[in-house]
């Protein structure tokens, strides 16, 4: 199993549809950063379960 739970979070990274393996440090960095940004947003329920962000580079 290559997914690691980070503070009760599972962090996965996909680039162009392909799953990219990331180590525990990167998972914690992404997970903690995202959690902080999400919880700072107005109107987001504090009991949120998941979030998805899609980043698309424009040409």
Predicted model as a PDB file, atoms N, CA, C, CB and O in Angstrom, pLDDT in the B-factor column:
MODEL        1                                                                  
ATOM      1  N   UNK A   1       0.852  -1.184   0.000  1.00 55.00           N  
ATOM      2  CA  UNK A   1       0.000   0.000   0.000  1.00 55.00           C  
ATOM      3  C   UNK A   1       0.888   1.233   0.000  1.00 55.00           C  
ATOM      4  CB  UNK A   1      -0.964   0.006   1.225  1.00 55.00           C  
ATOM      5  O   UNK A   1       1.710   1.395   0.902  1.00 55.00           O  
ATOM      6  N   UNK A   2       0.742   2.099  -0.984  1.00 65.00           N  
ATOM      7  CA  UNK A   2       1.612   3.262  -1.088  1.00 65.00           C  
ATOM      8  C   UNK A   2       0.933   4.539  -0.613  1.00 65.00           C  
ATOM      9  CB  UNK A   2       2.073   3.432  -2.512  1.00 65.00           C  
ATOM     10  O   UNK A   2       1.499   5.621  -0.766  1.00 65.00           O  
ATOM     11  N   UNK A   3      -0.264   4.445  -0.041  1.00 64.00           N  
ATOM     12  CA  UNK A   3      -0.920   5.607   0.528  1.00 64.00           C  
ATOM     13  C   UNK A   3      -0.587   5.650   2.015  1.00 64.00           C  
ATOM     14  CB  UNK A   3      -2.465   5.565   0.289  1.00 64.00           C  
ATOM     15  O   UNK A   3      -0.553   4.614   2.679  1.00 64.00           O  
ATOM     16  N   UNK A   4      -0.347   6.826   2.525  1.00 62.00           N  
ATOM     17  CA  UNK A   4      -0.005   6.991   3.932  1.00 62.00           C  
ATOM     18  C   UNK A   4      -1.029   7.915   4.570  1.00 62.00           C  
ATOM     19  CB  UNK A   4       1.441   7.552   4.104  1.00 62.00           C  
ATOM     20  O   UNK A   4      -1.335   8.983   4.039  1.00 62.00           O  
ATOM     21  N   UNK A   5      -1.553   7.494   5.712  1.00 52.00           N  
ATOM     22  CA  UNK A   5      -2.472   8.370   6.431  1.00 52.00           C  
ATOM     23  C   UNK A   5      -1.675   9.431   7.150  1.00 52.00           C  
ATOM     24  CB  UNK A   5      -3.348   7.576   7.425  1.00 52.00           C  
ATOM     25  O   UNK A   5      -0.708   9.126   7.848  1.00 52.00           O  
ATOM     26  N   UNK A   6      -2.073  10.664   6.983  1.00 49.00           N  
ATOM     27  CA  UNK A   6      -1.392  11.797   7.603  1.00 49.00           C  
ATOM     28  C   UNK A   6      -2.410  12.495   8.491  1.00 49.00           C  
ATOM     29  CB  UNK A   6      -0.788  12.782   6.527  1.00 49.00           C  
ATOM     30  O   UNK A   6      -3.315  13.162   7.988  1.00 49.00           O  
ATOM     31  N   UNK A   7      -2.277  12.352   9.782  1.00 56.00           N  
ATOM     32  CA  UNK A   7      -3.226  12.972  10.696  1.00 56.00           C  
ATOM     33  C   UNK A   7      -4.656  12.712  10.227  1.00 56.00           C  
ATOM     34  CB  UNK A   7      -2.962  14.484  10.809  1.00 56.00           C  
ATOM     35  O   UNK A   7      -5.458  13.639  10.121  1.00 56.00           O  
ATOM     36  N   UNK A   8      -4.964  11.461   9.951  1.00 71.00           N  
ATOM     37  CA  UNK A   8      -6.285  11.038   9.473  1.00 71.00           C  
ATOM     38  C   UNK A   8      -6.591  11.628   8.093  1.00 71.00           C  
ATOM     39  CB  UNK A   8      -7.373  11.455  10.476  1.00 71.00           C  
ATOM     40  O   UNK A   8      -7.752  11.861   7.759  1.00 71.00           O  
ATOM     41  N   UNK A   9      -5.558  11.864   7.303  1.00 81.00           N  
ATOM     42  CA  UNK A   9      -5.735  12.340   5.937  1.00 81.00           C  
ATOM     43  C   UNK A   9      -4.979  11.419   5.002  1.00 81.00           C  
ATOM     44  CB  UNK A   9      -5.251  13.806   5.781  1.00 81.00           C  
ATOM     45  O   UNK A   9      -3.894  10.936   5.325  1.00 81.00           O  
ATOM     46  N   UNK A  10      -5.564  11.183   3.843  1.00 86.00           N  
ATOM     47  CA  UNK A  10      -4.859  10.461   2.783  1.00 86.00           C  
ATOM     48  C   UNK A  10      -4.576  11.481   1.694  1.00 86.00           C  
ATOM     49  CB  UNK A  10      -5.700   9.226   2.232  1.00 86.00           C  
ATOM     50  O   UNK A  10      -5.493  12.143   1.207  1.00 86.00           O  
ATOM     51  N   UNK A  11      -3.324  11.611   1.311  1.00 92.00           N  
ATOM     52  CA  UNK A  11      -2.927  12.583   0.289  1.00 92.00           C  
ATOM     53  C   UNK A  11      -2.417  11.808  -0.918  1.00 92.00           C  
ATOM     54  CB  UNK A  11      -1.833  13.578   0.830  1.00 92.00           C  
ATOM     55  O   UNK A  11      -1.516  10.977  -0.804  1.00 92.00           O  
ATOM     56  N   UNK A  12      -3.002  12.090  -2.068  1.00 93.00           N  
ATOM     57  CA  UNK A  12      -2.575  11.460  -3.315  1.00 93.00           C  
ATOM     58  C   UNK A  12      -2.292  12.557  -4.340  1.00 93.00           C  
ATOM     59  CB  UNK A  12      -3.659  10.459  -3.847  1.00 93.00           C  
ATOM     60  O   UNK A  12      -2.948  13.599  -4.339  1.00 93.00           O  
ATOM     61  N   UNK A  13      -1.325  12.323  -5.201  1.00 94.00           N  
ATOM     62  CA  UNK A  13      -0.976  13.276  -6.247  1.00 94.00           C  
ATOM     63  C   UNK A  13      -1.047  12.578  -7.596  1.00 94.00           C  
ATOM     64  CB  UNK A  13       0.436  13.877  -6.009  1.00 94.00           C  
ATOM     65  O   UNK A  13      -0.459  11.514  -7.788  1.00 94.00           O  
ATOM     66  N   UNK A  14      -1.778  13.191  -8.532  1.00 95.00           N  
ATOM     67  CA  UNK A  14      -1.891  12.675  -9.895  1.00 95.00           C  
ATOM     68  C   UNK A  14      -1.421  13.765 -10.846  1.00 95.00           C  
ATOM     69  CB  UNK A  14      -3.361  12.229 -10.223  1.00 95.00           C  
ATOM     70  O   UNK A  14      -1.851  14.914 -10.741  1.00 95.00           O  
ATOM     71  N   UNK A  15      -0.554  13.413 -11.760  1.00 95.00           N  
ATOM     72  CA  UNK A  15      -0.098  14.332 -12.806  1.00 95.00           C  
ATOM     73  C   UNK A  15      -0.499  13.728 -14.145  1.00 95.00           C  
ATOM     74  CB  UNK A  15       1.462  14.581 -12.730  1.00 95.00           C  
ATOM     75  O   UNK A  15      -0.097  12.612 -14.473  1.00 95.00           O  
ATOM     76  N   UNK A  16      -1.293  14.467 -14.918  1.00 95.00           N  
ATOM     77  CA  UNK A  16      -1.808  13.992 -16.201  1.00 95.00           C  
ATOM     78  C   UNK A  16      -2.433  12.609 -16.075  1.00 95.00           C  
ATOM     79  CB  UNK A  16      -0.694  13.965 -17.239  1.00 95.00           C  
ATOM     80  O   UNK A  16      -2.256  11.755 -16.944  1.00 95.00           O  
ATOM     81  N   UNK A  17      -3.170  12.397 -14.977  1.00 94.00           N  
ATOM     82  CA  UNK A  17      -3.886  11.144 -14.772  1.00 94.00           C  
ATOM     83  C   UNK A  17      -3.063  10.016 -14.191  1.00 94.00           C  
ATOM     84  CB  UNK A  17      -4.448  10.702 -16.042  1.00 94.00           C  
ATOM     85  O   UNK A  17      -3.608   8.957 -13.881  1.00 94.00           O  
ATOM     86  N   UNK A  18      -1.774  10.215 -14.036  1.00 96.00           N  
ATOM     87  CA  UNK A  18      -0.888   9.180 -13.496  1.00 96.00           C  
ATOM     88  C   UNK A  18      -0.591   9.472 -12.036  1.00 96.00           C  
ATOM     89  CB  UNK A  18       0.427   9.096 -14.310  1.00 96.00           C  
ATOM     90  O   UNK A  18      -0.228  10.594 -11.681  1.00 96.00           O  
ATOM     91  N   UNK A  19      -0.743   8.464 -11.192  1.00 96.00           N  
ATOM     92  CA  UNK A  19      -0.458   8.639  -9.775  1.00 96.00           C  
ATOM     93  C   UNK A  19       1.042   8.750  -9.562  1.00 96.00           C  
ATOM     94  CB  UNK A  19      -1.037   7.476  -8.951  1.00 96.00           C  
ATOM     95  O   UNK A  19       1.818   7.934 -10.060  1.00 96.00           O  
ATOM     96  N   UNK A  20       1.436   9.771  -8.813  1.00 96.00           N  
ATOM     97  CA  UNK A  20       2.851  10.014  -8.511  1.00 96.00           C  
ATOM     98  C   UNK A  20       3.086   9.621  -7.055  1.00 96.00           C  
ATOM     99  CB  UNK A  20       3.252  11.524  -8.769  1.00 96.00           C  
ATOM    100  O   UNK A  20       2.419  10.143  -6.162  1.00 96.00           O  
ATOM    101  N   UNK A  21       4.017   8.715  -6.806  1.00 96.00           N  
ATOM    102  CA  UNK A  21       4.288   8.351  -5.412  1.00 96.00           C  
ATOM    103  C   UNK A  21       4.932   9.512  -4.676  1.00 96.00           C  
ATOM    104  CB  UNK A  21       5.193   7.108  -5.337  1.00 96.00           C  
ATOM    105  O   UNK A  21       5.849  10.156  -5.186  1.00 96.00           O  
ATOM    106  N   UNK A  22       4.439   9.773  -3.467  1.00 94.00           N  
ATOM    107  CA  UNK A  22       5.007  10.841  -2.643  1.00 94.00           C  
ATOM    108  C   UNK A  22       5.279  10.281  -1.250  1.00 94.00           C  
ATOM    109  CB  UNK A  22       4.045  12.082  -2.574  1.00 94.00           C  
ATOM    110  O   UNK A  22       4.516   9.464  -0.733  1.00 94.00           O  
ATOM    111  N   UNK A  23       6.365  10.728  -0.661  1.00 92.00           N  
ATOM    112  CA  UNK A  23       6.751  10.210   0.647  1.00 92.00           C  
ATOM    113  C   UNK A  23       5.969  10.900   1.764  1.00 92.00           C  
ATOM    114  CB  UNK A  23       8.256  10.390   0.867  1.00 92.00           C  
ATOM    115  O   UNK A  23       5.212  11.838   1.514  1.00 92.00           O  
ATOM    116  N   UNK A  24       6.156  10.435   2.981  1.00 88.00           N  
ATOM    117  CA  UNK A  24       5.428  10.958   4.125  1.00 88.00           C  
ATOM    118  C   UNK A  24       5.629  12.438   4.352  1.00 88.00           C  
ATOM    119  CB  UNK A  24       5.824  10.225   5.342  1.00 88.00           C  
ATOM    120  O   UNK A  24       4.687  13.146   4.706  1.00 88.00           O  
ATOM    121  N   UNK A  25       6.861  12.924   4.149  1.00 90.00           N  
ATOM    122  CA  UNK A  25       7.133  14.353   4.343  1.00 90.00           C  
ATOM    123  C   UNK A  25       6.298  15.191   3.381  1.00 90.00           C  
ATOM    124  CB  UNK A  25       8.634  14.653   4.145  1.00 90.00           C  
ATOM    125  O   UNK A  25       5.681  16.174   3.792  1.00 90.00           O  
ATOM    126  N   UNK A  26       6.273  14.812   2.116  1.00 92.00           N  
ATOM    127  CA  UNK A  26       5.517  15.573   1.111  1.00 92.00           C  
ATOM    128  C   UNK A  26       4.023  15.469   1.399  1.00 92.00           C  
ATOM    129  CB  UNK A  26       5.829  15.060  -0.322  1.00 92.00           C  
ATOM    130  O   UNK A  26       3.293  16.448   1.241  1.00 92.00           O  
ATOM    131  N   UNK A  27       3.563  14.292   1.818  1.00 90.00           N  
ATOM    132  CA  UNK A  27       2.150  14.145   2.161  1.00 90.00           C  
ATOM    133  C   UNK A  27       1.772  15.064   3.320  1.00 90.00           C  
ATOM    134  CB  UNK A  27       1.834  12.685   2.518  1.00 90.00           C  
ATOM    135  O   UNK A  27       0.729  15.716   3.281  1.00 90.00           O  
ATOM    136  N   UNK A  28       2.604  15.116   4.336  1.00 88.00           N  
ATOM    137  CA  UNK A  28       2.328  16.000   5.471  1.00 88.00           C  
ATOM    138  C   UNK A  28       2.344  17.460   5.038  1.00 88.00           C  
ATOM    139  CB  UNK A  28       3.351  15.770   6.592  1.00 88.00           C  
ATOM    140  O   UNK A  28       1.492  18.242   5.460  1.00 88.00           O  
ATOM    141  N   UNK A  29       3.307  17.832   4.198  1.00 93.00           N  
ATOM    142  CA  UNK A  29       3.415  19.204   3.738  1.00 93.00           C  
ATOM    143  C   UNK A  29       2.164  19.608   2.948  1.00 93.00           C  
ATOM    144  CB  UNK A  29       4.676  19.380   2.878  1.00 93.00           C  
ATOM    145  O   UNK A  29       1.581  20.663   3.201  1.00 93.00           O  
ATOM    146  N   UNK A  30       1.762  18.783   2.008  1.00 94.00           N  
ATOM    147  CA  UNK A  30       0.579  19.090   1.200  1.00 94.00           C  
ATOM    148  C   UNK A  30      -0.676  19.051   2.068  1.00 94.00           C  
ATOM    149  CB  UNK A  30       0.448  18.096   0.019  1.00 94.00           C  
ATOM    150  O   UNK A  30      -1.501  19.963   2.011  1.00 94.00           O  
ATOM    151  N   UNK A  31      -0.821  18.002   2.869  1.00 91.00           N  
ATOM    152  CA  UNK A  31      -2.017  17.843   3.697  1.00 91.00           C  
ATOM    153  C   UNK A  31      -2.199  18.975   4.686  1.00 91.00           C  
ATOM    154  CB  UNK A  31      -1.962  16.539   4.437  1.00 91.00           C  
ATOM    155  O   UNK A  31      -3.291  19.531   4.802  1.00 91.00           O  
ATOM    156  N   UNK A  32      -1.138  19.322   5.402  1.00 91.00           N  
ATOM    157  CA  UNK A  32      -1.232  20.396   6.389  1.00 91.00           C  
ATOM    158  C   UNK A  32      -1.474  21.749   5.738  1.00 91.00           C  
ATOM    159  CB  UNK A  32       0.032  20.449   7.225  1.00 91.00           C  
ATOM    160  O   UNK A  32      -2.239  22.562   6.257  1.00 91.00           O  
ATOM    161  N   UNK A  33      -0.822  21.996   4.595  1.00 95.00           N  
ATOM    162  CA  UNK A  33      -1.022  23.267   3.878  1.00 95.00           C  
ATOM    163  C   UNK A  33      -2.459  23.393   3.408  1.00 95.00           C  
ATOM    164  CB  UNK A  33      -0.063  23.375   2.676  1.00 95.00           C  
ATOM    165  O   UNK A  33      -3.089  24.435   3.591  1.00 95.00           O  
ATOM    166  N   UNK A  34      -2.977  22.331   2.802  1.00 93.00           N  
ATOM    167  CA  UNK A  34      -4.349  22.358   2.300  1.00 93.00           C  
ATOM    168  C   UNK A  34      -5.351  22.496   3.437  1.00 93.00           C  
ATOM    169  CB  UNK A  34      -4.643  21.097   1.494  1.00 93.00           C  
ATOM    170  O   UNK A  34      -6.318  23.249   3.321  1.00 93.00           O  
ATOM    171  N   UNK A  35      -5.134  21.779   4.530  1.00 92.00           N  
ATOM    172  CA  UNK A  35      -6.044  21.863   5.668  1.00 92.00           C  
ATOM    173  C   UNK A  35      -6.115  23.300   6.190  1.00 92.00           C  
ATOM    174  CB  UNK A  35      -5.596  20.903   6.791  1.00 92.00           C  
ATOM    175  O   UNK A  35      -7.202  23.805   6.470  1.00 92.00           O  
ATOM    176  N   UNK A  36      -4.966  23.954   6.319  1.00 93.00           N  
ATOM    177  CA  UNK A  36      -4.938  25.328   6.791  1.00 93.00           C  
ATOM    178  C   UNK A  36      -5.665  26.278   5.858  1.00 93.00           C  
ATOM    179  CB  UNK A  36      -3.521  25.780   6.967  1.00 93.00           C  
ATOM    180  O   UNK A  36      -6.402  27.152   6.315  1.00 93.00           O  
ATOM    181  N   UNK A  37      -5.468  26.119   4.559  1.00 95.00           N  
ATOM    182  CA  UNK A  37      -6.142  26.995   3.595  1.00 95.00           C  
ATOM    183  C   UNK A  37      -7.644  26.761   3.582  1.00 95.00           C  
ATOM    184  CB  UNK A  37      -5.574  26.780   2.196  1.00 95.00           C  
ATOM    185  O   UNK A  37      -8.423  27.713   3.529  1.00 95.00           O  
ATOM    186  N   UNK A  38      -8.055  25.495   3.631  1.00 94.00           N  
ATOM    187  CA  UNK A  38      -9.481  25.166   3.603  1.00 94.00           C  
ATOM    188  C   UNK A  38     -10.178  25.714   4.834  1.00 94.00           C  
ATOM    189  CB  UNK A  38      -9.687  23.648   3.512  1.00 94.00           C  
ATOM    190  O   UNK A  38     -11.250  26.310   4.731  1.00 94.00           O  
ATOM    191  N   UNK A  39      -9.575  25.515   5.997  1.00 92.00           N  
ATOM    192  CA  UNK A  39     -10.222  25.944   7.227  1.00 92.00           C  
ATOM    193  C   UNK A  39     -10.262  27.464   7.369  1.00 92.00           C  
ATOM    194  CB  UNK A  39      -9.513  25.340   8.413  1.00 92.00           C  
ATOM    195  O   UNK A  39     -11.025  27.980   8.187  1.00 92.00           O  
ATOM    196  N   UNK A  40      -9.464  28.188   6.598  1.00 94.00           N  
ATOM    197  CA  UNK A  40      -9.492  29.645   6.618  1.00 94.00           C  
ATOM    198  C   UNK A  40     -10.598  30.219   5.727  1.00 94.00           C  
ATOM    199  CB  UNK A  40      -8.146  30.189   6.180  1.00 94.00           C  
ATOM    200  O   UNK A  40     -10.897  31.410   5.805  1.00 94.00           O  
ATOM    201  N   UNK A  41     -11.206  29.383   4.883  1.00 95.00           N  
ATOM    202  CA  UNK A  41     -12.249  29.859   3.966  1.00 95.00           C  
ATOM    203  C   UNK A  41     -13.569  30.055   4.697  1.00 95.00           C  
ATOM    204  CB  UNK A  41     -12.435  28.874   2.802  1.00 95.00           C  
ATOM    205  O   UNK A  41     -13.980  29.215   5.498  1.00 95.00           O  
ATOM    206  N   UNK A  42     -14.227  31.171   4.413  1.00 94.00           N  
ATOM    207  CA  UNK A  42     -15.551  31.437   4.985  1.00 94.00           C  
ATOM    208  C   UNK A  42     -16.567  30.543   4.296  1.00 94.00           C  
ATOM    209  CB  UNK A  42     -15.945  32.941   4.836  1.00 94.00           C  
ATOM    210  O   UNK A  42     -16.502  30.338   3.084  1.00 94.00           O  
ATOM    211  N   UNK A  43     -17.500  30.015   5.065  1.00 94.00           N  
ATOM    212  CA  UNK A  43     -18.576  29.212   4.494  1.00 94.00           C  
ATOM    213  C   UNK A  43     -18.249  27.738   4.363  1.00 94.00           C  
ATOM    214  CB  UNK A  43     -18.934  29.743   3.165  1.00 94.00           C  
ATOM    215  O   UNK A  43     -19.097  26.970   3.907  1.00 94.00           O  
ATOM    216  N   UNK A  44     -17.046  27.310   4.746  1.00 93.00           N  
ATOM    217  CA  UNK A  44     -16.689  25.893   4.689  1.00 93.00           C  
ATOM    218  C   UNK A  44     -17.014  25.279   6.040  1.00 93.00           C  
ATOM    219  CB  UNK A  44     -15.175  25.690   4.322  1.00 93.00           C  
ATOM    220  O   UNK A  44     -16.574  25.767   7.081  1.00 93.00           O  
ATOM    221  N   UNK A  45     -17.794  24.201   6.010  1.00 90.00           N  
ATOM    222  CA  UNK A  45     -18.179  23.504   7.234  1.00 90.00           C  
ATOM    223  C   UNK A  45     -16.928  22.957   7.914  1.00 90.00           C  
ATOM    224  CB  UNK A  45     -19.188  22.360   6.930  1.00 90.00           C  
ATOM    225  O   UNK A  45     -16.064  22.371   7.262  1.00 90.00           O  
ATOM    226  N   UNK A  46     -16.839  23.150   9.215  1.00 86.00           N  
ATOM    227  CA  UNK A  46     -15.644  22.683   9.937  1.00 86.00           C  
ATOM    228  C   UNK A  46     -15.542  21.167   9.966  1.00 86.00           C  
ATOM    229  CB  UNK A  46     -15.650  23.215  11.359  1.00 86.00           C  
ATOM    230  O   UNK A  46     -14.487  20.630  10.304  1.00 86.00           O  
ATOM    231  N   UNK A  47     -16.610  20.470   9.621  1.00 88.00           N  
ATOM    232  CA  UNK A  47     -16.595  19.006   9.583  1.00 88.00           C  
ATOM    233  C   UNK A  47     -16.366  18.473   8.171  1.00 88.00           C  
ATOM    234  CB  UNK A  47     -17.904  18.455  10.134  1.00 88.00           C  
ATOM    235  O   UNK A  47     -16.810  17.369   7.856  1.00 88.00           O  
ATOM    236  N   UNK A  48     -15.687  19.225   7.324  1.00 90.00           N  
ATOM    237  CA  UNK A  48     -15.464  18.787   5.947  1.00 90.00           C  
ATOM    238  C   UNK A  48     -14.714  17.456   5.938  1.00 90.00           C  
ATOM    239  CB  UNK A  48     -14.676  19.857   5.151  1.00 90.00           C  
ATOM    240  O   UNK A  48     -13.903  17.175   6.820  1.00 90.00           O  
ATOM    241  N   UNK A  49     -15.005  16.642   4.919  1.00 90.00           N  
ATOM    242  CA  UNK A  49     -14.401  15.315   4.806  1.00 90.00           C  
ATOM    243  C   UNK A  49     -13.321  15.225   3.743  1.00 90.00           C  
ATOM    244  CB  UNK A  49     -15.458  14.307   4.514  1.00 90.00           C  
ATOM    245  O   UNK A  49     -12.353  14.484   3.913  1.00 90.00           O  
ATOM    246  N   UNK A  50     -13.463  15.953   2.666  1.00 92.00           N  
ATOM    247  CA  UNK A  50     -12.495  15.837   1.586  1.00 92.00           C  
ATOM    248  C   UNK A  50     -12.497  17.077   0.719  1.00 92.00           C  
ATOM    249  CB  UNK A  50     -12.784  14.611   0.743  1.00 92.00           C  
ATOM    250  O   UNK A  50     -13.443  17.864   0.731  1.00 92.00           O  
ATOM    251  N   UNK A  51     -11.437  17.236  -0.023  1.00 93.00           N  
ATOM    252  CA  UNK A  51     -11.310  18.364  -0.941  1.00 93.00           C  
ATOM    253  C   UNK A  51     -10.543  17.899  -2.168  1.00 93.00           C  
ATOM    254  CB  UNK A  51     -10.597  19.574  -0.261  1.00 93.00           C  
ATOM    255  O   UNK A  51      -9.670  17.036  -2.078  1.00 93.00           O  
ATOM    256  N   UNK A  52     -10.875  18.474  -3.306  1.00 92.00           N  
ATOM    257  CA  UNK A  52     -10.151  18.186  -4.545  1.00 92.00           C  
ATOM    258  C   UNK A  52      -9.795  19.507  -5.199  1.00 92.00           C  
ATOM    259  CB  UNK A  52     -10.996  17.290  -5.512  1.00 92.00           C  
ATOM    260  O   UNK A  52     -10.615  20.423  -5.267  1.00 92.00           O  
ATOM    261  N   UNK A  53      -8.576  19.595  -5.674  1.00 91.00           N  
ATOM    262  CA  UNK A  53      -8.124  20.771  -6.407  1.00 91.00           C  
ATOM    263  C   UNK A  53      -7.532  20.279  -7.723  1.00 91.00           C  
ATOM    264  CB  UNK A  53      -7.074  21.611  -5.576  1.00 91.00           C  
ATOM    265  O   UNK A  53      -6.741  19.336  -7.755  1.00 91.00           O  
ATOM    266  N   UNK A  54      -7.924  20.923  -8.779  1.00 91.00           N  
ATOM    267  CA  UNK A  54      -7.374  20.583 -10.092  1.00 91.00           C  
ATOM    268  C   UNK A  54      -6.616  21.791 -10.599  1.00 91.00           C  
ATOM    269  CB  UNK A  54      -8.497  20.154 -11.101  1.00 91.00           C  
ATOM    270  O   UNK A  54      -7.166  22.891 -10.646  1.00 91.00           O  
ATOM    271  N   UNK A  55      -5.376  21.607 -10.976  1.00 91.00           N  
ATOM    272  CA  UNK A  55      -4.548  22.681 -11.498  1.00 91.00           C  
ATOM    273  C   UNK A  55      -4.265  22.378 -12.962  1.00 91.00           C  
ATOM    274  CB  UNK A  55      -3.223  22.836 -10.680  1.00 91.00           C  
ATOM    275  O   UNK A  55      -3.724  21.322 -13.289  1.00 91.00           O  
ATOM    276  N   UNK A  56      -4.631  23.308 -13.844  1.00 93.00           N  
ATOM    277  CA  UNK A  56      -4.413  23.131 -15.267  1.00 93.00           C  
ATOM    278  C   UNK A  56      -3.568  24.270 -15.779  1.00 93.00           C  
ATOM    279  CB  UNK A  56      -5.744  23.050 -16.031  1.00 93.00           C  
ATOM    280  O   UNK A  56      -3.912  25.439 -15.607  1.00 93.00           O  
ATOM    281  N   UNK A  57      -2.459  23.926 -16.411  1.00 94.00           N  
ATOM    282  CA  UNK A  57      -1.590  24.974 -16.970  1.00 94.00           C  
ATOM    283  C   UNK A  57      -2.169  25.459 -18.284  1.00 94.00           C  
ATOM    284  CB  UNK A  57      -0.139  24.452 -17.177  1.00 94.00           C  
ATOM    285  O   UNK A  57      -2.502  24.660 -19.159  1.00 94.00           O  
ATOM    286  N   UNK A  58      -2.288  26.767 -18.419  1.00 95.00           N  
ATOM    287  CA  UNK A  58      -2.792  27.375 -19.651  1.00 95.00           C  
ATOM    288  C   UNK A  58      -1.626  27.629 -20.593  1.00 95.00           C  
ATOM    289  CB  UNK A  58      -3.558  28.696 -19.354  1.00 95.00           C  
ATOM    290  O   UNK A  58      -0.525  27.981 -20.168  1.00 95.00           O  
ATOM    291  N   UNK A  59      -1.878  27.451 -21.824  1.00 86.00           N  
ATOM    292  CA  UNK A  59      -0.804  27.666 -22.806  1.00 86.00           C  
ATOM    293  C   UNK A  59      -0.799  29.073 -23.297  1.00 86.00           C  
ATOM    294  CB  UNK A  59      -0.939  26.723 -23.979  1.00 86.00           C  
ATOM    295  O   UNK A  59       0.035  29.435 -24.126  1.00 86.00           O  
TER     296      UNK A  59                                                      
ENDMDL                                                                          
END                                                                             
